[in-house]
Amino acid sequence: MSWGHAELELDEDADERAVKRAYAKRLRTTRPDEDPAGFQQLHEAYQAALAYAKYRAQWDAAEDEQDDSENVAQTVSALPAKDPVSVESPEPPAPSAERAASVPFVAGLRPLEPESDELRQHDPVQPVATGSASPSVPPPRPDLQVSELSEPPLDVTAFAERVLDAASKGPPVEFERWLQQRRELWSLRDKPLVGAQVLWHVLYGNAPVRMENFDALSRCFGWDEVGSELDPDTARTARQRLHREWVVQPDNHAWLAHYLNRPGASVNPVQAGKRLAWLSRPNKRWRALLYASLLERVPAMRHLLDVLGIETVEQAPASLQREQVAFWLALTRPGQFNVPKMQLVALRSLACALAWLTLIVVAALAVRPNGPRSMGQTLELGLYGALLLFAGGMLVMPMRRLLEWQSADEVPGQRALWLQRLLVPTLAIASILIIHVLDQRIAGTLLAFSAALIALVRWWRRGAFELQLSGRFGGWGLLALVPLVKVGGVALLFGEVPAAAALILWAIDAVNNRARR
């Protein structure tokens, strides 16, 4: 028995189909990524068993032909005739002179005598001595080694790496044609082995393969067929990861620009390369903050991360700096309060404050107010304005987060539920106490304004209202609102008015929320 049959737990008379089935069954438990040595031994056993089965089939066919010849000989010997060895040919009549004369003369030929040795040697029932054994005895089977019968084995690992290299460089149409023309993939024995090795590199490697070439590999090796062992979600994840590795290569900036193009916002390869450079250069926080200080750059980087499919730091390709990726992900996550966002807000607020202070100083120098006192008052105005801009800028993000929290639906059992419900009336009542008890009208009025703003946003968002202006309203309607806005602005100078408005809006929202339940 072949050692390959023993390794695959097959009988000696197993044919090629049985060998292939046993090999496919063993592949489920012996994978090249988990046990390379066992997989190599299994592959060698499969080749040996397959070669042995092929040549056994050939020798079995030869034995069948010999058995047929033996059966024919036995049938002839059983006929009711004389002993074939002692049978003598009947003496033919002597040819007459007329017959001899009628036979044409052919040069080089002579008539054979009936009892001549040549005729006896060619008698169909006379055994011919050829020097070989009797047909009833089959010829001995040559003792050939399986390694001499099988073809030189294919270097599966090297060819799989060659396939991946072609997938990373070749255009989709040319690559699929290249796969179809490879003779190494025509073999039913080698193609599954190459496919398993390529799949291992696809799942656990970082080869840059564009998604169209990944689809070509799937069609070639049957990864997308029904019954394939490759999970569709796993295949989709690997496809995105390898395409991400491919698109960040320096030679593919033109394709990256193609993916980044949007209606009304075209991107050329140079711009795409500059954006990608901010994800691959060494991490220096102050330089990244200065680059992100312009308003349009954070959305542009958000779009780049979306195109690359990067949602977490672990999804970043190896060529990118993870610290930079984490920084831009933190800046572009909506509704999240984190340190990079606060640093960016502080930098922008500081820039606005310095711009205001510079404007005041330039205006003071240009106007030249009378006396140092007027100059001091002007600089004091500029300083207070700068501090107000900086403080207001720093409060924008916490205030936005506070408004989102207050506008969210109230879920029973959530954390700080009562604080979410009673924040507005608490602020309104506190503002009134600050005004009348502590006699701090400015501070109380600011707190009342804050409570009124929170109550207004809460009522508007939770009520799902929409502002729609019809054509008949027009400019005259807006002009009629001007005196109302003036009267309202004067009334709001008194802290009690915004505090009362906050309580009224909060009560209306509470009643509506109760009715919705």
Contacts in CASP RR format, 6 or more apart in sequence:
PFRMAT RR
TARGET T0000
AUTHOR 0000-0000-0000
METHOD contacts of the structure
MODEL  1
MSWGHAELELDEDADERAVKRAYAKRLRTTRPDEDPAGFQQLHEAYQAAL
AYAKYRAQWDAAEDEQDDSENVAQTVSALPAKDPVSVESPEPPAPSAERA
ASVPFVAGLRPLEPESDELRQHDPVQPVATGSASPSVPPPRPDLQVSELS
EPPLDVTAFAERVLDAASKGPPVEFERWLQQRRELWSLRDKPLVGAQVLW
HVLYGNAPVRMENFDALSRCFGWDEVGSELDPDTARTARQRLHREWVVQP
DNHAWLAHYLNRPGASVNPVQAGKRLAWLSRPNKRWRALLYASLLERVPA
MRHLLDVLGIETVEQAPASLQREQVAFWLALTRPGQFNVPKMQLVALRSL
ACALAWLTLIVVAALAVRPNGPRSMGQTLELGLYGALLLFAGGMLVMPMR
RLLEWQSADEVPGQRALWLQRLLVPTLAIASILIIHVLDQRIAGTLLAFS
AALIALVRWWRRGAFELQLSGRFGGWGLLALVPLVKVGGVALLFGEVPAA
AALILWAIDAVNNRARR
1 12 0 8 1.000
2 12 0 8 1.000
2 48 0 8 1.000
2 49 0 8 1.000
2 52 0 8 1.000
2 146 0 8 1.000
3 45 0 8 1.000
3 48 0 8 1.000
4 10 0 8 1.000
4 45 0 8 1.000
4 46 0 8 1.000
4 48 0 8 1.000
4 49 0 8 1.000
4 52 0 8 1.000
5 11 0 8 1.000
5 12 0 8 1.000
5 14 0 8 1.000
5 19 0 8 1.000
5 49 0 8 1.000
5 52 0 8 1.000
7 41 0 8 1.000
7 42 0 8 1.000
7 45 0 8 1.000
7 48 0 8 1.000
7 49 0 8 1.000
8 19 0 8 1.000
8 22 0 8 1.000
8 23 0 8 1.000
8 26 0 8 1.000
8 45 0 8 1.000
8 46 0 8 1.000
8 49 0 8 1.000
9 22 0 8 1.000
10 18 0 8 1.000
10 19 0 8 1.000
10 22 0 8 1.000
10 49 0 8 1.000
13 56 0 8 1.000
14 22 0 8 1.000
14 49 0 8 1.000
14 53 0 8 1.000
15 53 0 8 1.000
15 57 0 8 1.000
16 50 0 8 1.000
16 53 0 8 1.000
16 54 0 8 1.000
16 57 0 8 1.000
18 53 0 8 1.000
19 46 0 8 1.000
19 49 0 8 1.000
19 50 0 8 1.000
19 53 0 8 1.000
20 50 0 8 1.000
20 188 0 8 1.000
22 49 0 8 1.000
23 42 0 8 1.000
23 46 0 8 1.000
23 49 0 8 1.000
24 192 0 8 1.000
26 42 0 8 1.000
27 42 0 8 1.000
27 192 0 8 1.000
27 196 0 8 1.000
28 229 0 8 1.000
30 38 0 8 1.000
30 39 0 8 1.000
30 42 0 8 1.000
31 39 0 8 1.000
31 196 0 8 1.000
31 200 0 8 1.000
32 39 0 8 1.000
32 196 0 8 1.000
32 197 0 8 1.000
32 200 0 8 1.000
33 200 0 8 1.000
33 203 0 8 1.000
33 204 0 8 1.000
43 156 0 8 1.000
43 193 0 8 1.000
44 153 0 8 1.000
46 189 0 8 1.000
47 150 0 8 1.000
47 153 0 8 1.000
47 189 0 8 1.000
48 146 0 8 1.000
48 147 0 8 1.000
48 150 0 8 1.000
50 150 0 8 1.000
50 189 0 8 1.000
51 146 0 8 1.000
51 149 0 8 1.000
51 150 0 8 1.000
52 146 0 8 1.000
52 149 0 8 1.000
54 149 0 8 1.000
55 144 0 8 1.000
55 149 0 8 1.000
59 141 0 8 1.000
62 138 0 8 1.000
63 138 0 8 1.000
66 135 0 8 1.000
66 138 0 8 1.000
66 139 0 8 1.000
69 135 0 8 1.000
70 135 0 8 1.000
70 136 0 8 1.000
73 135 0 8 1.000
73 136 0 8 1.000
77 84 0 8 1.000
81 87 0 8 1.000
84 125 0 8 1.000
84 126 0 8 1.000
85 126 0 8 1.000
85 127 0 8 1.000
87 125 0 8 1.000
89 114 0 8 1.000
89 115 0 8 1.000
89 119 0 8 1.000
89 120 0 8 1.000
89 123 0 8 1.000
91 114 0 8 1.000
91 115 0 8 1.000
92 114 0 8 1.000
103 111 0 8 1.000
112 118 0 8 1.000
112 119 0 8 1.000
113 119 0 8 1.000
120 126 0 8 1.000
121 128 0 8 1.000
122 128 0 8 1.000
133 139 0 8 1.000
154 184 0 8 1.000
154 187 0 8 1.000
154 190 0 8 1.000
154 193 0 8 1.000
154 194 0 8 1.000
156 190 0 8 1.000
156 193 0 8 1.000
156 194 0 8 1.000
156 197 0 8 1.000
157 197 0 8 1.000
159 184 0 8 1.000
159 194 0 8 1.000
160 194 0 8 1.000
160 195 0 8 1.000
160 197 0 8 1.000
160 198 0 8 1.000
160 201 0 8 1.000
161 201 0 8 1.000
163 179 0 8 1.000
163 194 0 8 1.000
163 198 0 8 1.000
163 217 0 8 1.000
164 198 0 8 1.000
164 201 0 8 1.000
164 202 0 8 1.000
164 207 0 8 1.000
164 209 0 8 1.000
166 175 0 8 1.000
166 178 0 8 1.000
167 175 0 8 1.000
167 207 0 8 1.000
167 209 0 8 1.000
167 210 0 8 1.000
167 213 0 8 1.000
167 214 0 8 1.000
167 216 0 8 1.000
167 217 0 8 1.000
168 207 0 8 1.000
168 208 0 8 1.000
168 209 0 8 1.000
168 210 0 8 1.000
168 213 0 8 1.000
168 246 0 8 1.000
170 178 0 8 1.000
170 213 0 8 1.000
172 210 0 8 1.000
172 212 0 8 1.000
172 213 0 8 1.000
172 216 0 8 1.000
175 213 0 8 1.000
175 216 0 8 1.000
176 213 0 8 1.000
176 216 0 8 1.000
176 219 0 8 1.000
176 220 0 8 1.000
179 185 0 8 1.000
179 216 0 8 1.000
179 217 0 8 1.000
179 220 0 8 1.000
184 190 0 8 1.000
184 191 0 8 1.000
184 194 0 8 1.000
185 191 0 8 1.000
185 194 0 8 1.000
185 220 0 8 1.000
191 221 0 8 1.000
192 221 0 8 1.000
194 221 0 8 1.000
195 221 0 8 1.000
198 217 0 8 1.000
198 221 0 8 1.000
199 221 0 8 1.000
199 223 0 8 1.000
199 230 0 8 1.000
201 207 0 8 1.000
202 209 0 8 1.000
202 214 0 8 1.000
202 217 0 8 1.000
202 238 0 8 1.000
202 242 0 8 1.000
203 234 0 8 1.000
203 238 0 8 1.000
206 241 0 8 1.000
206 242 0 8 1.000
206 245 0 8 1.000
206 317 0 8 1.000
206 318 0 8 1.000
207 242 0 8 1.000
207 245 0 8 1.000
208 242 0 8 1.000
208 245 0 8 1.000
208 246 0 8 1.000
208 249 0 8 1.000
209 217 0 8 1.000
209 242 0 8 1.000
209 243 0 8 1.000
209 245 0 8 1.000
209 246 0 8 1.000
210 242 0 8 1.000
210 243 0 8 1.000
210 246 0 8 1.000
210 247 0 8 1.000
210 255 0 8 1.000
211 239 0 8 1.000
211 240 0 8 1.000
211 242 0 8 1.000
211 243 0 8 1.000
214 238 0 8 1.000
214 239 0 8 1.000
214 242 0 8 1.000
214 243 0 8 1.000
215 224 0 8 1.000
215 239 0 8 1.000
217 223 0 8 1.000
218 224 0 8 1.000
218 235 0 8 1.000
222 228 0 8 1.000
223 230 0 8 1.000
223 235 0 8 1.000
224 235 0 8 1.000
240 309 0 8 1.000
241 315 0 8 1.000
244 308 0 8 1.000
244 309 0 8 1.000
244 310 0 8 1.000
244 315 0 8 1.000
244 317 0 8 1.000
245 317 0 8 1.000
245 318 0 8 1.000
245 319 0 8 1.000
246 252 0 8 1.000
247 255 0 8 1.000
247 256 0 8 1.000
247 259 0 8 1.000
247 308 0 8 1.000
248 256 0 8 1.000
248 276 0 8 1.000
248 280 0 8 1.000
248 308 0 8 1.000
248 317 0 8 1.000
248 319 0 8 1.000
248 320 0 8 1.000
249 319 0 8 1.000
253 269 0 8 1.000
253 270 0 8 1.000
253 272 0 8 1.000
253 273 0 8 1.000
253 276 0 8 1.000
254 269 0 8 1.000
254 272 0 8 1.000
256 269 0 8 1.000
256 272 0 8 1.000
256 273 0 8 1.000
256 276 0 8 1.000
256 307 0 8 1.000
257 267 0 8 1.000
257 268 0 8 1.000
257 269 0 8 1.000
257 271 0 8 1.000
257 272 0 8 1.000
259 307 0 8 1.000
260 267 0 8 1.000
260 272 0 8 1.000
260 275 0 8 1.000
260 303 0 8 1.000
260 304 0 8 1.000
260 307 0 8 1.000
261 267 0 8 1.000
262 303 0 8 1.000
275 300 0 8 1.000
275 301 0 8 1.000
275 304 0 8 1.000
276 304 0 8 1.000
278 288 0 8 1.000
278 291 0 8 1.000
278 301 0 8 1.000
278 324 0 8 1.000
278 328 0 8 1.000
279 304 0 8 1.000
279 316 0 8 1.000
279 320 0 8 1.000
279 321 0 8 1.000
279 324 0 8 1.000
279 325 0 8 1.000
279 328 0 8 1.000
280 319 0 8 1.000
280 320 0 8 1.000
280 321 0 8 1.000
280 324 0 8 1.000
281 321 0 8 1.000
281 324 0 8 1.000
282 321 0 8 1.000
283 321 0 8 1.000
283 323 0 8 1.000
283 324 0 8 1.000
283 327 0 8 1.000
285 327 0 8 1.000
285 343 0 8 1.000
288 324 0 8 1.000
288 327 0 8 1.000
288 328 0 8 1.000
289 340 0 8 1.000
289 343 0 8 1.000
289 344 0 8 1.000
289 347 0 8 1.000
290 347 0 8 1.000
291 297 0 8 1.000
292 298 0 8 1.000
292 301 0 8 1.000
292 328 0 8 1.000
292 331 0 8 1.000
292 344 0 8 1.000
293 344 0 8 1.000
293 347 0 8 1.000
293 348 0 8 1.000
293 351 0 8 1.000
298 331 0 8 1.000
298 332 0 8 1.000
298 344 0 8 1.000
299 332 0 8 1.000
301 328 0 8 1.000
301 331 0 8 1.000
301 332 0 8 1.000
302 328 0 8 1.000
302 332 0 8 1.000
305 311 0 8 1.000
305 325 0 8 1.000
305 328 0 8 1.000
305 329 0 8 1.000
305 332 0 8 1.000
308 317 0 8 1.000
309 315 0 8 1.000
310 316 0 8 1.000
310 325 0 8 1.000
310 329 0 8 1.000
311 329 0 8 1.000
312 329 0 8 1.000
313 322 0 8 1.000
313 325 0 8 1.000
313 326 0 8 1.000
313 329 0 8 1.000
316 322 0 8 1.000
316 325 0 8 1.000
327 340 0 8 1.000
330 336 0 8 1.000
330 338 0 8 1.000
330 339 0 8 1.000
330 340 0 8 1.000
330 341 0 8 1.000
331 340 0 8 1.000
331 341 0 8 1.000
331 344 0 8 1.000
335 401 0 8 1.000
335 404 0 8 1.000
337 397 0 8 1.000
337 398 0 8 1.000
337 401 0 8 1.000
341 397 0 8 1.000
342 394 0 8 1.000
342 397 0 8 1.000
345 393 0 8 1.000
345 394 0 8 1.000
345 396 0 8 1.000
345 397 0 8 1.000
346 394 0 8 1.000
348 393 0 8 1.000
349 389 0 8 1.000
349 390 0 8 1.000
349 391 0 8 1.000
349 392 0 8 1.000
349 393 0 8 1.000
349 394 0 8 1.000
350 390 0 8 1.000
352 389 0 8 1.000
352 390 0 8 1.000
352 393 0 8 1.000
353 385 0 8 1.000
353 386 0 8 1.000
353 387 0 8 1.000
353 389 0 8 1.000
353 390 0 8 1.000
354 386 0 8 1.000
356 382 0 8 1.000
356 385 0 8 1.000
356 386 0 8 1.000
356 389 0 8 1.000
357 382 0 8 1.000
357 383 0 8 1.000
357 385 0 8 1.000
357 386 0 8 1.000
360 378 0 8 1.000
360 379 0 8 1.000
360 381 0 8 1.000
360 382 0 8 1.000
361 379 0 8 1.000
361 382 0 8 1.000
363 378 0 8 1.000
364 375 0 8 1.000
364 378 0 8 1.000
364 379 0 8 1.000
369 375 0 8 1.000
369 377 0 8 1.000
369 378 0 8 1.000
402 454 0 8 1.000
403 454 0 8 1.000
403 457 0 8 1.000
403 458 0 8 1.000
405 420 0 8 1.000
406 420 0 8 1.000
406 423 0 8 1.000
406 424 0 8 1.000
406 454 0 8 1.000
406 457 0 8 1.000
406 458 0 8 1.000
407 457 0 8 1.000
407 458 0 8 1.000
407 461 0 8 1.000
407 462 0 8 1.000
408 420 0 8 1.000
409 462 0 8 1.000
410 417 0 8 1.000
410 420 0 8 1.000
410 421 0 8 1.000
410 513 0 8 1.000
411 417 0 8 1.000
421 510 0 8 1.000
423 454 0 8 1.000
424 451 0 8 1.000
424 454 0 8 1.000
424 455 0 8 1.000
424 458 0 8 1.000
424 502 0 8 1.000
424 503 0 8 1.000
424 505 0 8 1.000
424 506 0 8 1.000
425 502 0 8 1.000
425 503 0 8 1.000
425 506 0 8 1.000
427 447 0 8 1.000
427 448 0 8 1.000
427 450 0 8 1.000
427 451 0 8 1.000
427 454 0 8 1.000
427 502 0 8 1.000
428 448 0 8 1.000
428 451 0 8 1.000
428 452 0 8 1.000
428 455 0 8 1.000
428 499 0 8 1.000
428 500 0 8 1.000
428 502 0 8 1.000
428 503 0 8 1.000
428 506 0 8 1.000
429 499 0 8 1.000
430 447 0 8 1.000
431 444 0 8 1.000
431 445 0 8 1.000
431 447 0 8 1.000
431 448 0 8 1.000
431 451 0 8 1.000
431 495 0 8 1.000
431 498 0 8 1.000
431 499 0 8 1.000
432 444 0 8 1.000
432 448 0 8 1.000
432 495 0 8 1.000
432 496 0 8 1.000
432 499 0 8 1.000
434 440 0 8 1.000
434 443 0 8 1.000
434 444 0 8 1.000
434 447 0 8 1.000
435 441 0 8 1.000
435 444 0 8 1.000
435 445 0 8 1.000
435 448 0 8 1.000
435 495 0 8 1.000
435 496 0 8 1.000
441 495 0 8 1.000
444 495 0 8 1.000
445 493 0 8 1.000
445 494 0 8 1.000
445 495 0 8 1.000
445 498 0 8 1.000
448 495 0 8 1.000
448 496 0 8 1.000
448 497 0 8 1.000
448 498 0 8 1.000
448 499 0 8 1.000
448 502 0 8 1.000
449 492 0 8 1.000
449 495 0 8 1.000
449 498 0 8 1.000
451 498 0 8 1.000
451 499 0 8 1.000
451 502 0 8 1.000
452 498 0 8 1.000
452 499 0 8 1.000
452 501 0 8 1.000
452 502 0 8 1.000
452 505 0 8 1.000
454 502 0 8 1.000
455 501 0 8 1.000
455 502 0 8 1.000
455 503 0 8 1.000
455 505 0 8 1.000
455 506 0 8 1.000
455 509 0 8 1.000
456 501 0 8 1.000
456 505 0 8 1.000
458 505 0 8 1.000
458 506 0 8 1.000
458 509 0 8 1.000
459 505 0 8 1.000
459 506 0 8 1.000
459 508 0 8 1.000
459 509 0 8 1.000
462 509 0 8 1.000
462 512 0 8 1.000
462 513 0 8 1.000
463 509 0 8 1.000
463 512 0 8 1.000
491 497 0 8 1.000
492 498 0 8 1.000
END
